[in-house]
Amino acid sequence: MTVHKPHAPVQTDRNLALELVRVTEAAAIGASHWIGHGQKNEADGAAVEAMRKAFDAVAIDGTVVIGEGEMDEAPMLYIGEKVGCGGPAMDIAVDPLEGTTLAAKAGPNAMATLALAEHGNFLHAPDIYMDKIAVGGGLPPGVINLDDSVATNLRNLALAKKCDIADLMVCLLDRDRHEQLIAHCREAGARVMLISDGDVAGVIATGLPDSQIDMYMGAGGAPEGVLSAAALRCVGGQMQGRLLYENEEQIARVRSMGHADPKRCFTVEEMAKGDVMFAATGVTSGAMLRGVRWGHNTAVTHSIVMRSRSGTVRFIEAHHSLDQKILPAAN
């Protein structure tokens, strides 16, 4: 009998996926010391420092393409920074603390996130707003369209899911700019879930069967849009995004980044191409992940890791012994 051994790249992917979880675990643990202290910059800084240090043990030649800002704006994990200890060339998208305000106020759904793809496969998105619409996997292609009306998108999704529009739940950031979107959703008959922060979690929720969220829409950060697209690629979800501009300077910057058409609508495959991986660890507890819990000489983390190659979604609970490793010190 012939035994077929898995290809080396598959095994490498599996090992790398676990390494990415270790990176988000470190960031979450670092940020957790600042939960509820009302100091979002300090929480973010702790997550960034811990994530950057953890990357030193990952066997990649990584380049941050979605990060904390440009080199002159962020001392660590800035766009263009090199991470890893050597290996295949990879692009990294990071948000060491998605939901800084949530962590500062001890609100739900703060988490450490990152995504990885081969070099050149992530959309280079500036730190501006992006208009987004997203749904989960298992749906016919083209079920959503950013240029269609809210009512049309809801009607098409209801038909695809073989349900009534009244059964659909739409998730949006609770912002004044979404007042009309919210009204249109309710006028069409859909239910609306409003979240205070953390639109990456909102988008990912559309691809998780137990989330009860069917669609995400609205304007949020473009870098977060790329991270969200990477996660949805792993579960076969659909997403579209279009950059939004406040002035001509932002348009000029986008053109300088190689985007000839500033009004282009990007698909999920254009935002995160090829084989991608996504990992996140909860900082505070939410609908998807539990937050960091501290015990006697122990920190417990809850993470999710996804790979587009296999379509597998894994939840990992890890118990970190303080006697065996050095974790970030409390403030």
N, C-alpha and C positions, 0 to 999 in steps of 0.2 A: 504494500500500500504506500502510495506517495503522499508524503506530508508536505503541504504547501505552507511555507513560512511567510509571514507578513513582510511586505517590502520595507526596507529600511526607512524610507521617508515617512511611512505611516507610524512606525515606532517612534521616530524622531518627533513627529507631530504630537504624539501622545505625551512623551516626556516633556516637551516644550510647553504644552498646555498646563501641565502641573506646575512647571516653573513660573508661569504667568500668574497662577493662583497664589503662589508664595509671595509674589511682588505685591499683589493687591491686598493680601493679608497683612503684610508689613505696613502698607499705607493706612489701612483701616485701623490697625492697632495704634499707630502713631497719632492719628486724628482723634481716637476715642478718648484720650486724656482731656480733650478740650470740649467734650460734649456738654452743652448747657452753660458754658462760661461766658457766652455772649461775645466771643472773640473769634470771628470767622477767619480773619487773616492768620491768626496763630494756629488755628486748626488746619487750615490749608497748608501753611508752611511746614507743620509737622508731618502731614501726609506726603508732601513733596519730598522732604528730606529722607523719609523712610523708604519711599518708593525708589528714589534714585540710588540709595545705598543697596537695596535689594537687587536692582538690575545688575550690579557688579558681578553677581554670581550666575547670570543667565548666559548661556552659550550662543550668543548671536552677535552680529555686527550691526547694531541697531541705530537708526536715526529717528529722532523725534520729529514728526511732521505735523502733529496736532499736540500742542503742549500748553504750558502756562503763559506763553507769549513769546515775543522776540527776545534776542539775547540781551538787549539793553533794558528790557522790561522785567525779566525773570532771571534770577541767579542760577536756578536749577530747573532741569526739564524744559528748557526753552526750545523753540523750534530750530532744528538744525543740530541740536546737541547729540553727541554720540553716547550710546549706552551699551552695556553688555561686555562680556569678557572675550569675545571673538567667536566667529562662526559664520553662518549664512547671513547675507545682507538682508535686513528686514526693516520695514518702516513701522513706526510705533505711533499710535494715537493714545493719549493719556488724559484723564481727568482724575488726578490723585484724590480729590474730594469733590464729587458731584453732589451739590447741595451744601455749600459752605454755610449758608444761613440756617439750613435745617440742623446741621450739627451744632452751630452756635446756640440755637434755641431748643436743642434736644427734640427737634421735630422728626417725623418719620421719613424713611427712604433715603437718608444720606448714605453714600457708598463710594468706595474707591473703584475706579474702572480703568481698563486699558484694552486696546485691540492691537493685533499684530497682523501684518500681511507682507508679502514679498515686496521688494523695493519698487516703488512707482505705482502701487495699487490703491493707495488712499487718495481721495480728493484733497488737494491743498486748499483748505477752507480758512479764510481770515476770520478774526474774532469779531464778526458782525452777526446780525440776525439772519435767520433762514426761515422761510415759510415751509411748513412740513405737513405731510399727510402720510399715515402709515396704517397698515393692517397686518395681521399675522399670516401664517402659512396655510397651505392646503386650499387656496382659492384660485379661481381662474385668472389667467394673466389679464392685466389691464382693468381690474375691478375698481381701481381708484384712479383719479386724474386730478391733479392740482388745479387744472383750468376749468373743471366742471363745477357746477354749483354744489353747495352743501347738500341740498335735497337730492340731486342726482347721484352723488357719491353714496349717500345713505341708502337710496333706493337700490342701487346696483349691489351694494354689500348685502342688503337684506335678501335680495334675490339669490345671490351666491351662497348665502348661509341658510337659505330656505326658511326664513323667519320673517316676522313683521318688523318694520322700522322701530316700533315701540319696544321691541326686545333688545335693541342695540344700545350699548353704552359707549359714549364718546368721551375721551379724556382730553382736557385742555389745561394749560396753565391759567391760574386765576389772575388775569391781568385785564386792565381797562381796554387794552388794544383788541381783546377778544370778545368784547361785548356783542358785536354783531354776529360773530361766529356762533356764540352761545345761543343767541336768539334764534338764528336760522336752524340750529340743531333741534331746538325745542319746538319750533314751528313745524318742522318736518315730522315730529313725533318721537324723536330719539331722547334717551336719557343722557344726562351730562354729569361727568365726574370732574370736579375742579381740584387741581393740586396747587400748592403754594410755590413749590420749587421742584427741581429734579426731573426735567423732561426726558432724560435718557431712560429712567425707570418707567416713565409713562409710555414711551415708544416700545420698549422691550416687552411690556405687559401685554401688548396686542398679540405677541407670539407665544404666550404662555397660556395653556388651556384653562388653568384655574384662576386666572386674574379677573375674569368677567369684564374685561375691557376689549371692545371690538375694534375701535378705531382711535387713532390719535391724530389731532390736527392743531395747527396754530403756529405762531412765530416763536422761535427760541434760538439759542446760540447755534451758529453754524458748526463750530467744532464738535459740539454735542450731537449735531446731526450726523456727522461722520461716524462717531462712536456708535450711535443708535443703528445706523445702516449696517455696520459690521456685525452687530448682534443679530439683526433681522436676517442678514445673509445666511447665518448659521441655521436658521429655522425655516427658511424658505418664504419669509415675509416679503411684503411689497412696501415700498416707500418712495416718495418723490420729494424733492426739496429745491427751492429757488432762493438764491441770495437776495436779501433786502438791504437797501442802501439809505443812509441818512444824508449823504452829501456826495459831491463829485469826487472828492478825495478818495472815498471808499471805492467808487467805481474804478478810478485810475489804479488803485492798489490791486484790485481784482484782475484787471487787465495785465498788470505787471507780473502776476502770478501765473500767466499763461491761459487765462480764460477769455477767449476772444469775444464771446457773447455774454455780457453780464446778466442778461435776462434768461439765460438757459435754465431749463428745468432738468435737474439731475435725477436719474433713477437710482435705486438702491445698488444696482450693479456698477454704476458709474462712480458712486461714492466709496464703495468698498469692493474692489475687483479681486478675482482669483480666489485662492485659498486663504481664508481669514480665520482668526481665532479671537475670542472675546472672553474676558474674565472680569468679575466684579466681586467685591466683598462688602458686606453690610457694615456700616459704621453705626448707624442707628437702625432700629427695627422698622420694617415696613411690610408692605403686602408681599414682596418678593423675597427679601432676605432679612434674617435676624441680625441685630446689631452685635457689636463686640460685648461679650460678657466677661466680667472679671471674677475669679474665685481665689481660693487660697493658693498662691503661687501658680495660677493658671489663667490664661486668656483663651476664650472660646470664640472662634470665628465661624461665619457661615458665608459660603461663596457659591457662585455659579460660574461654570466654564463651558464654552460652546465652541464647536469646530464645524466650519462649513463643509469640510471634506467628508465628514461622517454624518453630519446633522444631529449629532449627539448633544444632549444637554445634561450636564451633571451638576448636582448640588453637593457641596462638600462641607462637612462640619469638621473643624480641626481644633484639637485641644493642645495649646502651646504651653509647655512646661517652662516656668520661669527659672527653674533650676538647671535646665539644659541649654537655654539660649538667652542671649541678651536682647531684651525688647526695649523699645523707646521708653525713656524715663518719664514719669509723670511730671506735670508742670508744678 
